[in-house]
Amino acid sequence: MYRVVVSSPASRVKTEAALEQQGKLRQGLMGVTLSALRPGGKAQFGEEILDVISQGEMVPKGTPVRIIGSSGTEALVEVVKEGPQ
């Protein structure tokens, strides 16, 4: 029992570091919302379906989005505007 309690913080640090690294690797990926974001929901990026959160706005299902960061286990997304940027 002691071993489980003692190793928990070290394991959590590794998990948080892995999540942070994974979030950085996903930054810039383009996808489409599978559900309405209110502001949280689901979006698909290639073969991967992720929990995502918008910057506070409601986003309709089927909207193109881009990953701009992460918040815990969720990817932070913005709506992709059409046309030149």
N, C-alpha and C positions, 0 to 999 in steps of 0.2 A: 504494500500500500504506500509506503514512504517513497519508493522509487517513482511511482506514478505521479505523486504530488510534486516531487522535486523536479522531474523532467518536464512537467507541463509548461512552465514559463519558457524554457529553452525551445521546446517544440513550437510554441505559439510564435516566438520570434522568427523561427525559420519559415513558418507558414505565412506570416505577415510579409516577410521579405520576398517570398515567392509570389505572393499576390501582387505586391508592388511592381516586381519585375515583369510579371505577366501583363499588368496594366500598361506599362511603358511600351511593351512590344506590340500591343493592340492599338496604341494611339495612332490615329490617322486612318484606320480601317473604315471602309464605307459599307453600309448595309441598309436594311429596310426594316421598319417596325412591323412586327407580327401582331401586335395589339396596340390599342391606343395607349399613349403614355400620359399618366395622370398624376404626377409626372413620371411615375415608374411603370415599367412594363417589360416586354420582351422584344428583341430585335435579332435578325439573322445577319451574320457576317460570314459569307461563304457557306461552309458546312456547319458552322458553329452558331448555336442559339444562346444568347446571353441575356441576363437580367440587366436592364439599362435604366437610366434616369435622365430626364431632360433637365435643363437649367431652370425649371420651375413652370414652364409653359406646358399646356396641353398639346399633344402631337397626335394627329390621327393615324390609324392603322394604314400601312402601305406607304408611309412617308420615308424618303431617303434620309439617312442620318450618317454622321461621322463621329467616331470616338475621339473625344478631346481630353479625356482623363479618366480617373477612376475615383470612386467613393466607396471604400470598404470592398465589398465583393461585387458591387455594381459598376458597370461602365458608364461614364458620364458622356452624353451625346449632345450634338447640336444638329439642327435641321440643315440639310444641304440645299442651298439655294441654287436654282437653275441659272444658267447663263454665265458669262465671264465674271471672275472675281478679282 
